[in-house]
Amino acid sequence: MDEIELAAAMRGEPYEMVKCDTLDLEVPAHCQMVIEGYILPNEKEEEGPYGEYPGYYGPVGQQPVIEFHHATRRKDPIYAYTYLGLPPTETHAMGQMMGEAGYLQRLRSQTAPTVKDVYCPLDMHTIIVSLKKTYEEQAKHVIYDLWSTRSGKTVIDDDIDPRNSELVYWAISQRCHASRDVMIVDGMCTIGPSTMKYPGSDIANKMGIDATAPLSGYPAMSRPHPEMMERVEKRWGELTTPKSTKLRAARK
């Protein structure tokens, strides 16, 4: 996706561009600074280690060399950067927002129109999908679709809030038959250190968990009525505020 086109869409208007001073390229007209240069062909140098999104330092690697020859900037430029390491960081938050919107659109248009919500925790590898099943194996088909992206997937029913970790754990414990509902395959390249546990392979596993109830046969859930829960939530502050009490006088 073109980044300038995306920025213009978010602004709701075209993004003003200007030509570089020394290169036949365009850059945003109001950016903070512009550094112009060339990537040197067939020349690489060691770079790193840098913090990576899994929360560990990545290995030192050979990277292309850029030779800068010109720079322009605002009078008082702002140097913006993001920190990358153990979540939460700005990078994880941006990945979360893009992932949730992208996966929701993808699943609804390609695999399961009845997907209610998608939650991507900040670890950047887990996807939790809330699904209203229309046939028994639909949750597994959602997992198959998402296996082309990140590693861990959990599919739950639409009566579970995917952002409520306690309910998600409950669904896994009560609606998952491990030998049939936990699926594991090889095939994910990762920059995380998890493969170091098993030397000789840089390929990690992908896992999917079907934590949905069958379409029929399960007992009704034991939970307060929604109207009662709403009344309690409205009065929660009143009900939990400590009140001074007096002990009754002892009888003679």
Secondary structure, DSSP 8 states (H G I E B T S, - for coil): --HHHHHHHHHTS---EEE-SSSS-EEETT-SEEEEEEEEEEEEEEE---B-TTSSB---EEEEEEEEEEEEE-SS--------SSSS-HHHHHHHHHHHHHHHHHHHHHT-TTEEEEE--TTSSEEEEEE--SSTTHHHHHHHHHTTT-SEEEEEETTS-TT-HHHHHHHHHHH--HHHHEEEEEEEE-SSGGGGGSTT--EEEEEEEEE---SSS--------HHHHHHHHHTHHHHHS-----------
